Structure formats: C-alpha cells, structure tokens
Amino acid sequence: MSWNKKSPLAPGPKGGAGPSEGGYLAIQGKVIAVPLAGEYVDASPYRLKGYNGRFGLYREEEYIVPAEPVSRAKFYDYKTESGVPYWKIALLHGTDCVATSVIQTCLWWNTDKRCSFCGIEISLNQGITVAVKQPEELAEVAEKAKELDGASHVVLTTGASKAPQSEISTLSKCTRAIKRRTGLPIHAQCLPPKDLGALEELREAGVDTIGLHIESFDPQVLSSMAPLKAAIGWNRYEKAWRRAVKIFGVNQVSSFLIVGIGESEMSVVEGSEYLADLGVFPFVVPLRPIPGSFMEDISPPSPERMISLYQEIAKVLKTKGLKSKDSKAGCVRCGACSGLSVYEEHSDIVCYPCRTDEETSIALELRQEVFVREQGMFEGSDVDENDERSTLLIAKKGEEVVGTVRVYPVGTGGSWVGGRLAVKKEYRHTGAGRILVEEAVRYAKARGCRRFTALIQEKNVLFLNVWAGGPLKGLKSTLGDFTKLWRRI
C-alpha cells in the first residue's frame, strides 16, 4: 500500500527480526500490519485516502472499505533517566502489544548463514534502537505503554548469540522485570535450546507463551533460506515443541510458517497439520520483504495464494481445536501480520493425537469401558502388545473426551493398521466416529502410509464402506466378530 510523509499512518518497526517497515490499519474490527517500504509497495494499487474527516482504503480510485490508521503510541514521547527514547527500547505492534528484540544482534548476521528474510540488525545499524535492552528500562517502557496506550501483552524476541544460554538469560531477566512492574502476559521467541530445561527456566521467569519458529517445512527451502535453522535439525525442533506444550500448554506454543520463500503449498498445509497435532499453533504469514535483507527484491505471495492457504489451515485449526483468541500473548494473539484468524471457525467436536499423559489415560479408560465392561469383548483389559507402538487419537466435545482410535505402522512397507475405535454411547450419533476414522487415515498417510487396514467390528462394516465411498477390500479376522478392511491411500 502506498504511503508518504504526509500519511496519517504511523510508521511501525524498521528492520527488526519480524515483519517490519510498516504501519497498522483497523479495518472492520481487524488490525492489519501494512507494509510501507519496498518496490512491491510502490507498485501496489491500494491507497489510503481521507474523506469527510475519515479514511478509506481505495484500489486505484475505487473506494473499498473504511480504514482507520492506528495512531502513534503515546509512550514514544518519553525517555529513560539516561536519555534513551522509549521508542528505541520497544515499539507498539498492532494496538496493544509492546514488542522488542532484547538482543538486537545475531551471530550469523555478517555471514551467508543468516536467515535471508530477516532484518534484525538493520535498525541497529541505522541508530534507531539499542543492541541489548536493559531489563529495568524495558519494564519502565512496558509500564508506560500499559498506562498510556492500553498495552495488554508483550513480545520479546532475540537474535542468536555465541553462547545460547545468554539468550535465555536475557529473556528471563527482562521477563521478570516486566512482570514485577506490569503483570502483563509475555510471549518469548528463541531458537529451540539444546538443553530443554531452558524452557522451564523461561516459564519460571514468567513467560506465558513461546515461539519456536521453524519458518518452513520444505527441507530444501529451509536449507537455502535459513541454513542455521536447518542445521539445528528436525529432531531438536520436535523435542522442543513437545516439551514446550507440556510446559506452557496447548495453544500457547507457536511456530511461524512463512509463505513466499519457495515452499510448496503441500509443505505449508502438512506442516501446519503436524504442528497442530502436537498442540502447536501454526502461525502462517506472507513473506514481508524487508529493505536491506537478502530477500528485499522478492515479491510477496499473491492475495489469492494466501487466501487459499488460510482457508486450508483454518480447517486444520478447526479440527484440532486451536484458536488464535485462546493465545495468552504474542503474535498469534495480536494477529496483525496474518489473515489466518479471519478464516477461523469453531467445531463442536475436535480430534487430535493425545497430547498429554492424562489424555492417554482417559482414552485407555474409554476403551476399557466400551470393549470390556459394555460389550464384553475382552476379559480384564483390551490393551495388547500393539499399544506400545500405537498413536492414540481422541475426539473431544468441549473438555470431554468422547471417542478414541489407535493407529500404528506394520513393517517398513508403508502399511498401517487402525483399530480400537471406541465412542461413548451417548455420542455415537454425533459424527465422532467418522471424524476419528478420517483423522486416523490422514495421520497415517502423512507419515508414509500407502495401505491402511482397519480392524473393526462386523456391525460397522457398512459405516466404513460408506465413509470410503465404496466397498473396501476385506477378510474375516480370526478375532471373533472383527473384520479387516483395507484400502490403498
């Protein structure tokens, strides 16, 4: 969107670690981060124009919708006792988020290993921020932002340091200072630490939500655009995500997924599904080419591509029970840099792999209730040797687990088995069974399944055939009233 020095749109961050070189607009109740610099901005057909004392968004000369600029933050007018302007220490993102990079340098900035889309040291080189934020000064700024501008949450990011523990230490110190003076919920972002105990340290300091950003699920893209993150390795990210969900909770851990850096649509959707299964919120954003970054001359993805992806990811969130509004603090809660929240929908029944030991225990107890006590199909317990290698999926209505199914791989040829489908009696006509079957097949397929075998009771054969859109291949099992049905997927 075009902008000039006379525009009422207050400039936002310049050259930071996240989306920068922009301002903010309020459109129909949604706050949007608007890029204001770069060749692609100059070529934009969109304009912000005044009319009758108000403002509107125009495409060329065609009026589209009312749009109100977010005013310059009042706390920007203050300085610390040492004379540092508050706006050099932290900025207002959206309408109510105080954000800063506590360490404004990156070990890899002056190398070819730095992230191509990042601009963390640009603002530092321009003299409009400070390299390391002092905890008490940052807390002072946050307190004033809360008082004057209604700030309600905080984002703390950091560049990579030679000693990774220093990043965690600085984030922890800043968090403690801000909590003492403001009590505001705080979001921190960092690389996945080797020592996962660092995540506990951040939580104990007062961090409420955390961002562990992999940026892309396309291995080749990640290697070329963020080589350091690729070198960290998939296993370290996965372990950090899993531990973080246990520490901070479902929906309180997030990962940016950037669209427009060379990835396929499939990698974005499947990556989002993988994260959502874990309870990690996939925060899908379009590339914001930052002047001065390695990708400054790259055009961002088209609106049509982003809308299509937002719609697909929103379906994932709906099924997995994740919502941006449930995030306590951070980019997911703010949402200004992504249009994803516009497409989010609610679902009465959600389905995902068990994320906690408690959910696993509840799922096993539900199987016990259905297969042992209600139907008498097993004596004592239905648990067998296959449970050790199984993933248990659950269906939930509100906070209640209403159904479960298990899936597990067989051999190395891409064969998976699904079974032990159990739904509470009072929920057997709600579609919970269908949702569990669909998610079981999707889960297996995403992990290389080419042939899916369902071990089900004979009375449910018709249901499976209807779900599959036609008769499945099958054979009578030697296990009582069970039938094996299979199909290639």
N, C-alpha and C positions, 0 to 999 in steps of 0.2 A: 504494500500500500504506500502511496506517495506521502511524503512528509517534508516540511520545510521549517525554517527557523520561526516562522510566524504561526505554525500549527499549535493548537491548544493541547496536543497530545504530548504529555510529558515524557521525555526520553527515559528509558529504563536502563538496565545494566549494559555496559560496553565491554565486550571481550572477556567475559568471565568463563567459568568452567561449563556452565549450562547455556541454554538459549539466551542470546544477548543481542545488543544493537536493536532494541525495540522499545515499545511502549505498550499501554494497555487500554482496551476499549471495553465498555459494558454494553452488550447487545442482547436485548430480550432476556435479561437476568443472568446471562453468562458473561464472565470476564475472559477476555481473549488477549493473549500476547501477540502483538503485531510487529513484524519486522520492519525496520525503518532504514536500513542501510544495505547496500549491495546492488549489483547490476540488475538482479532479478526484481528488486523492489522498484527500480526506476521504470522497468518495463510493465509493471502491474497496471491493470486497467482500473483499479479501485482507488477511490479518493474519499477523504473525509472533508465534508464541507459544512459550513454553517448555514442555518436558515431560521429566521424568526427567533434569534437568540438561542437556538438549539443546534444540534449537529446531526448529520445523517451520513450513512455510507452510500456512496454512489459507484456505479460501474460506468465509466466514462461520464456521460451526463444523465444517466438513468438513476433515479432515486431507488434505493433498495429497502433500507430499514433505518430506524432511529439508532444512533450510536453515540454514547457519551464517553468522552475521554476520562480516564482516571486521573485525578488531579495529582500534582506534585506533592509528595509526602511533607507534612509539616515538620517532622523531626529533622529533615535535611537542613534546616536553618540553624541548628545548634552545633557546638563544638565541645570537645573534651577539655579538661583543665589544661592539657598540654597543647591545645590549639588545633587538634585534628578535627576536621569537619566530620560530622556523623556519617555523611554520605560516602566518605572514604572507608568507613568501617563496615557498614551494612546498607542494604537497599530494601525498598518495599517492592515485593513481587505481587502482582495482582492487586487486590485491595486490602489484604490483611495479613500478609506473610512477610516477616523480616528474614532476609536471606544474605548469606555471606560465604566466602571461601576463607576458612580460618587460616589456611596456609595457601597463599596465592602463587606459589611456585610449584613446579613439577620437575622431578629429577630427570625426566626424559624430554623436557621442552626443547632443548637445543640439539636434539638427535633425531634421526629418522624413525625412531621408535615411538615418538609421541603420537597421540590419537589425532588423526587427520581432521576431525570435526571440532576439535577443542581449541579454545582461545584463552586459556586460563591466565597466561602471563601478559596478554596484550594490554589490559587495563593497568597492570602494574608498570609496564614499560611507558605507558602514557602518563604516569604520575597521578592517576585518579583513584588509587586505592593503596593500601599498605600491605607489605609482604606477609606479615604474621599479625593476626588480631589478638590483642591482649584481652584475656577473659573478663576483667572488671570493666574495661572500656566497652566491650561488646555488650555486656549486661546493662550498662548505662544507656546505650543506644536502644536496646530492646525495650527497656523500661519506658523510655520517652516515646518510642513508637507505639507502645501499648496505650500510653496516656493520651497522646495527641491524635493518633491515626487509627486507633482501634485494632492494632495488630493482635492476632489471636493465635498464631503459631509461628515457629521458627524453623528455617532450613540452614544447616551447617554442612558445607562441602569442604573438600580438601584436595590438594594436589598430592602426587606420590612423593615420598621422602626417601632418602638413602636408608634411614632407619625407620621401617614401617611403624614401629611402636610409637614413634614420635607423633604420627598422625592420630593414633588412638588417644594418646596422652593429651594432645592439644584439644581434640574434640571433647574429651571427658572434662577437662578443666573449664572450657567455655560453657559446656552444658551445665555444670554445677553452678557456675556464676550466674547464668541466666535464670536458672530455676530458683535460686535464692532470692533474686530481685523481682522476678515477674511471675513465676509459677506457670509460664506458658508451656504447652506441649512442644516437643522438639523432635525434629527429623534430622538424622545424620546420614551422610553418604561417605563411603570409603571402599577401598579395594577389599575383597574377601581376605581376611587375615589368615596366615599360616596357623597361628595359634587361635583356635576358635574361642578360647577363653577371653579374648579381647572383646568379643560380642557381649559377654557377661559384664565386662568392665563398663562398656558403654551403657548398658541397661541400668547398672547400679548407679552410674553417674546421673541418670535421669532421662536418657534418650528414650523417646516413646515409640518412634518408628525408624526404620533403617532402609537405605537404598544400597543394594549391591548390584551394580549395573554391568551387565554383560554386553549391552548395546546391540548385538546381533547373534542369531543362532545359525547364521551361514558361516561355516568354518573358514572358507576362503576369504570372504569379505572381512571377517574379524581379523585374520592374519595380516591383511593388507592395510586395513583402516585403523586398527587398534592392536598392533603387534604385541605390546606388553600384556594386554588382557588375554590375548590368545596364548601367550607363553605361560600365563598363570595356570591354564589348564582347566578343562571341564570339571574334573573331579573336585577341585578346590572350590569352585563356584557352587557345585551341587551340595557339597558338605556344608558350606557356609549358609546357603539358603535354608537347608533343612534345620540346622541348628538355630538359625535366626527366627524361624517360625515358632520353634519351641520356646524361645526366649521372649520374643516380642508379641507373638500371637498371629493368627491367621488374618490376612488383610493389612497387617502392619509392616510387612516386608515387601519391597518393590524392586523392579529392575526396569530401567529404560530399555526400550527396543526402538532403535532409530530406523525410520523408513526413508530410503532415498540414497543409500550409500552403496548400492549394488546388489542388495539381497533379493531373493525371490519372495513372492507372496506366501508361498508354502512355508518357508522358513519362519516368517513372522507369525503365521497362524499356529503352526505346530509348536513353535517356541512358546507362544502365549498359552497354549493348552498345557504344555509341560509345566510352566511356572504356576499356572492356576491350580493344577493338580496338587502341587506342593503347598498351596495356600499363599503363594507369592503373587502380588498384583503386577501384571504385565503392563507397564505404562508406555503405550505406543505413541510415538511422537514423530512428526515430519522433520527431516533434516532442516536445520536453520543455518545456512552457510554464513559463517562469521568472517567479515573482512579481516584479513591478516592470518587466518587459519589456512591449512593446506587445502581446504575444500572451498575457499572463498569464491571460486568461479563456477562451482557446480550449481545447477538449478535444483530447487527443492522438488519433491514429488508433486504430481498434479492433484488438485482437489478431488477429482474423480477416483484416483487410486486410493487416496486417504479415506474417502467416504466408504468405499468398498471394504477396505480393511477394518475400519471402525465397526462396520456392521457385523463382520465376521467375528472380531474379537469380542464385541458386545454379547454375541451368542455364547461364547466361551464363558465370559463372566457370569452370565445368567445361569448357565448350567452348574457352574462351580460355586455359586453363592458369594461372589466377590463384588463389592460395591465401592466406588470412589468415596462416597459420602461417609463410609464407615472408617476411613483412614483418619487417625487422630491428628496427624501433622504431616506437612511436606508437600511434595509436588503432586502426588495423587489427590490429596485434599484440595489443593489450590486449583489444579486442572487447567490453568490458563494456557499452557503450552501444548495441549492436546484437545482434540474434539471428541475424544472417546466417551466422556461422561454424557454427552448429548444423546448417545445411542444406547445407553444402558437401560435394561429392563429388569423387572422383578420376576422371579419364578417361585411358585408355591413349593415346588419340590426341586431340590438341588442334588447333585451326585458327584462324588469325587473319591479318590483313594483315601483310606484312613490317614489322617494327618497327626494323630496323637495316640498314645497308648490307651487312653480312655476310650476313644472311638473304636479301637480294635477290640477291646474287651466287650463293649456294648454289641458290636457286630457278632462276635462269637456267641454271646449270650442269646441274641436273637435267633441264631441258627439252632441253638440248643432248645429254645422254646418251640420253634416250628417243627424241626425234624425229630426231636426226641420226645418232648412232652406232648405236643399236639398230635403229631402224625405217627409216632412210634416207629419210625423207620430205622432208628439206631438204638442200641442199648447203652445207656450211660453217657456217651458223647459222640458227636458226629465228626470230631476233629481226627484227621488222619495224617499220614506222612507227607501228603501234598501241601498241607497248610504252611509248612516251613518255607516253601518256595513260592507261595502264593501272594498276590496282592489282593487285599480286601477292599472292595468298593462299597460305599454306603450311599443310601438315599435318605435325605433329611427333609422334614417339613418343619419349618421353624428351627427349633433346637432339638427336635426329637428325631432319632434315627428310626426310620420306618421300614428299611429294607437293606439287604446286603447281597453281594455275589462275589465269588472269587475267580481269579484268572491266574494261570501260570504257564510258563513255557515248557515244552516237552522236547528234549533233544536239542539239536542245533540246526534243524532244517526249516525253521520258521513256523513250527506247529505250536499252537496254544490251546489250552483247554479252559472252558468256563463252566462253572457249576456252583452248587450250594446256593442257588437263588432262593432267598427267603424274604418274604414280605409280611409285616404284621397283618393279622386277619382283617382289621378294620380299614386297612389301606390298600386292599387288593383290587380295588376298582378305581384307583386314582391315577393309574398310569405309571406308578413307581416301578413296577416290574419291567415295563418296556424301556423306561429310562435307564435302568440298571443294565439291561442287555445291550442297549445301544452304546453305553459308555464302556462296557466291558470289551466289546468288539473294537471300538475306537482306540482304547488304551492299548490293546494287544497289537493292533495294526501299526500304531505309532512306534512300536518297539520291534518291528520287523516281522510281524505275524503274516503268513501267507495262507495258512489253513487254520480255521477256527473251529474247534469241536465243542459243542455244548452238551453237557451231561445233564439231562432233565427228566422229570417225571413224565410218564406217558400222557397224562391228562393235559400237559402243557405243550404237546407237540403241535397242535393246531395253532396255538398262540405264536410259537416260534416261526411256523411256516407263514403265517400272516405277516409277521414282522419282517421276514426276509423277502416278502413279495413273491413267494412261490415255494413249492416243496423243496425242503432241504434233503440232501443225501443222508442216510442214516442206517443204523443197525440196532438190533435189540441187544442191550447190555446184559451181562450175567449178573448184574447187581439189582436183583429184584425188579421193581416197577420202573426202572430207569431206561431211557433210550439215549443213544448217542446220535447227535445230528451234527453234520459238519458242512462247511462251505469254504470255498477259496475267496480271499478278500484282497 
